[in-house]
Amino acid sequence: MEGKRRRNTGRLLLKGLAVAVPAAAALVYLQGRGAPLEVRVISAREGDIREVVSVTGRVDYADTAETLRSETGGEVVYVYVKDGGTVNPGQEILKIDDEQMKLQVADLEIAYNGALNEYNRLSGEMEDRTREIDRQAEIAGAELEKLLGDYEDVKYFYEKGIASKESLDTAYLALKTCKIRLEGLVEARNSIGKTLGGDNLKVAEKRVEQAGKRLDAARKQRRDCLVAAGKAGKINFLFDVSSGSLLKPLVPFARIADPEDLVLTAGVDETDIGNVRVGMKVAFKDVPSMPEQEAGGVVSGISSSTRPLEGFNLVEVTIKFKNHPAGLRAGGSLVADIIVSESKNTVRIPEWAVLRNSTIPYVLKYINGRAEKRPVKTGICNGIDVEILDGLGKDDRVIMPGDARLKGRGERVMISRDSGNS
């Protein structure tokens, strides 16, 4: 019974296939016999294509520029150069009012000289006393040497019975007295710092050191009132600086740089920064002296940190110009394309013309009035066009997708009259 059921099921499947196959064949036949589908086509073109990261940045001087700032701050009394002028190393840029500092320096000079005089007085007294003790010790030393000789002579004659015991005692007493006096002078020499106020001398020396440091600092502060150029180049004031202007301490007010030593500083979104490398070429837009297709710059630096801006985290990138574009000035903005990759004279079509079946890209190719599915190998994509590495040649025509009836199985098609690129 079970075998009979299986045979019946098999017969039903065969009958179903017998019906389905002719039906499918009939559908293809009817489509082939019917009016062709109207389509628009584009032709694969040959040309250059680039994948880029577009940025907008600020033109600024490179790190080699010198930033001018006032160490002291104060009111400007003289400005010796004009904005945009050329300066040389050591050339005076501006002067800040130093009248109060001049008085301060004068007061500190008086204090320093007073401390120095007191130190010299104490030091002089100690030196005079030391010289006097040394003189007396030298005399006592010579006398001791003579008395020692006399004592030896008297002792010799005493032992021979010629000199008396009294003469020997007198010679010994004279020798001992001189020796005690010499030892006292040596002790006085060693302890002269204490007996003559050596601690006072150390205090005086410390006061001289402190007064000297205060005087040096004040003199430097006064010298800093005159700001001079440290390098040659063109000076650009960061804001209006004139006589009467107030400068804050350590706040930059101007920069000196080679007019051609400019860079572009731009922020790249952290999602794109992984594609950017130092050394990549850069093309600039809206620069009349530099065509957009020309790589007029190169990425010279990438920051290791990010900065937030309007909900995005940006990484700062520095771009160096290969040649100084005419009319380019610090402070302006510029749009640039960082060239991630590029191909020359390659086949390209619009990105939207490439379809995908699972992960395999393909196009609907127009061949002799038929729509045929053709797999392609893609390369660089710039967001508008995509590079075709394999599967299409120059001038091959691709059907614009959009009609759900097109499956790429040989459907009959005709090119629309308004097809843009036929």
Long-range contacts (C-beta under 8 A, 24 or more apart in sequence): 31-411, 31-412, 32-412, 34-412, 36-369, 36-411, 36-412, 36-413, 36-414, 37-371, 37-403, 37-405, 37-406, 37-411, 37-412, 37-413, 37-414, 38-413, 38-414, 38-415, 38-416, 39-366, 39-371, 39-399, 39-400, 39-403, 39-406, 39-413, 39-414, 39-415, 39-416, 39-419, 40-399, 40-400, 40-415, 40-416, 40-418, 40-419, 40-420, 41-366, 41-397, 41-398, 41-399, 41-400, 41-415, 41-419, 41-421, 41-422, 42-349, 42-350, 42-353, 42-397, 42-398, 42-400, 42-419, 42-420, 42-421, 43-395, 43-396, 43-397, 43-398, 43-421, 43-422, 44-347, 44-348, 44-349, 44-388, 44-392, 44-393, 44-394, 44-395, 44-396, 44-397, 44-398, 45-347, 45-348, 45-349, 45-394, 46-345, 46-346, 46-347, 46-348, 46-394, 47-345, 47-346, 47-348, 48-293, 48-342, 48-343, 48-344, 48-345, 48-346, 49-342, 49-343, 49-346, 49-348, 49-379, 49-380, 49-382, 49-385, 49-386, 49-387, 50-283, 50-337, 50-339, 50-340, 50-341, 50-342, 50-380, 50-382, 51-339, 51-340, 51-341, 51-342, 51-380, 51-381, 51-382, 52-283, 52-337, 52-338, 52-339, 52-340, 52-382, 53-268, 53-272, 53-275, 53-276, 53-337, 53-338, 53-340, 54-335, 54-336, 54-337, 54-338, 55-266, 55-267, 55-268, 55-317, 55-335, 55-336, 55-337, 55-338, 56-266, 56-333, 56-334, 56-335, 56-336, 57-264, 57-265, 57-266, 57-267, 57-317, 57-319, 57-333, 57-334, 57-336, 58-264, 58-265, 58-266, 58-331, 58-332, 58-333, 58-334, 59-262, 59-263, 59-264, 59-328, 59-329, 59-330, 59-331, 59-332, 59-333, 59-334, 60-262, 60-263, 60-264, 60-265, 60-330, 60-331, 61-255, 61-257, 61-261, 61-262, 61-263, 61-330, 62-257, 62-261, 62-262, 62-263, 62-320, 64-257, 64-258, 64-261, 65-233, 65-255, 65-256, 65-257, 65-258, 65-261, 66-229, 66-230, 66-231, 66-233, 66-255, 66-256, 66-257, 67-252, 67-254, 67-255, 68-93, 68-227, 68-229, 68-235, 68-252, 68-253, 68-254, 68-255, 68-256, 69-250, 69-251, 69-252, 69-253, 70-96, 70-224, 70-225, 70-227, 70-247, 70-248, 70-249, 70-250, 70-251, 70-253, 71-221, 71-224, 71-249, 71-250, 72-96, 72-101, 72-221, 72-224, 72-225, 72-249, 73-246, 73-247, 73-248, 73-249, 73-250, 73-251, 74-98, 74-225, 74-246, 74-247, 75-244, 75-245, 75-246, 75-247, 76-241, 76-242, 76-243, 76-244, 76-245, 76-246, 76-247, 77-243, 78-243, 79-241, 79-242, 79-243, 81-235, 83-235, 83-236, 83-237, 84-234, 84-235, 84-236, 85-234, 85-235, 86-232, 86-233, 86-234, 86-235, 87-229, 87-232, 87-233, 87-234, 87-235, 87-256, 88-229, 88-232, 89-229, 89-230, 89-231, 89-232, 90-228, 90-229, 91-228, 91-229, 92-226, 92-227, 92-228, 93-227, 93-228, 93-229, 93-235, 93-254, 94-226, 94-227, 94-241, 95-225, 95-226, 95-227, 96-225, 96-226, 96-227, 96-247, 97-225, 98-222, 98-225, 101-218, 101-221, 101-222, 101-225, 102-222, 104-218, 105-215, 105-218, 105-219, 105-222, 108-211, 108-214, 108-215, 108-218, 109-215, 111-211, 111-214, 111-215, 112-208, 112-211, 112-212, 112-214, 112-215, 115-204, 115-207, 115-208, 115-210, 115-211, 116-208, 116-211, 118-204, 118-207, 119-201, 119-204, 119-205, 119-207, 119-208, 122-196, 122-197, 122-200, 122-201, 122-204, 123-201, 123-204, 125-196, 126-192, 126-193, 126-196, 126-198, 126-201, 129-192, 129-196, 130-189, 130-192, 133-185, 133-188, 133-189, 133-192, 134-189, 136-185, 137-182, 137-185, 137-186, 137-189, 140-178, 140-181, 140-182, 140-185, 141-182, 143-178, 144-175, 144-178, 144-179, 144-182, 147-171, 147-174, 147-175, 147-178, 148-175, 150-174, 150-175, 151-175, 229-256, 230-256, 231-256, 232-256, 233-257, 233-258, 233-259, 233-261, 234-258, 234-259, 236-330, 236-331, 255-330, 257-330, 259-324, 260-324, 262-321, 262-324, 262-328, 262-330, 263-300, 263-318, 263-319, 263-320, 263-321, 264-297, 264-318, 264-319, 264-321, 264-334, 264-336, 265-316, 265-317, 265-318, 265-319, 266-316, 266-317, 266-319, 266-336, 267-307, 267-309, 267-314, 267-315, 267-316, 267-317, 268-314, 268-315, 268-316, 268-317, 268-338, 269-312, 269-313, 269-314, 269-315, 270-306, 270-312, 270-313, 270-314, 270-315, 273-302, 273-315, 273-317, 275-340, 276-302, 276-317, 276-338, 276-340, 277-302, 278-302, 280-338, 280-339, 280-340, 281-338, 281-339, 282-319, 282-336, 282-337, 282-338, 282-339, 283-336, 283-337, 283-339, 284-325, 284-334, 284-335, 284-336, 284-337, 285-334, 285-335, 285-336, 285-337, 286-334, 286-335, 287-325, 287-328, 287-334, 288-326, 288-327, 289-325, 289-326, 289-327, 290-323, 290-325, 292-337, 295-322, 295-339, 296-321, 296-322, 296-323, 296-325, 297-321, 297-322, 297-336, 298-322, 299-338, 341-380, 342-380, 343-379, 343-380, 343-387, 346-379, 346-380, 346-387, 346-388, 346-389, 347-387, 347-388, 347-389, 347-392, 347-393, 347-394, 348-385, 348-386, 348-387, 348-388, 349-385, 349-386, 349-388, 349-392, 349-398, 350-384, 350-385, 350-386, 351-381, 351-383, 351-384, 351-385, 351-386, 352-401, 353-398, 353-400, 353-401, 354-378, 354-386, 355-401, 362-391, 362-408, 363-391, 363-392, 363-398, 363-399, 364-398, 364-399, 364-401, 364-406, 364-408, 365-392, 365-396, 365-397, 365-398, 365-399, 365-408, 366-397, 366-398, 366-399, 366-413, 366-415, 369-412, 369-413, 369-414, 370-410, 370-411, 370-412, 370-413, 371-399, 371-406, 371-407, 371-408, 371-409, 371-410, 371-411, 371-413, 372-408, 372-409, 372-410, 373-407, 373-408, 373-409, 374-408, 397-422
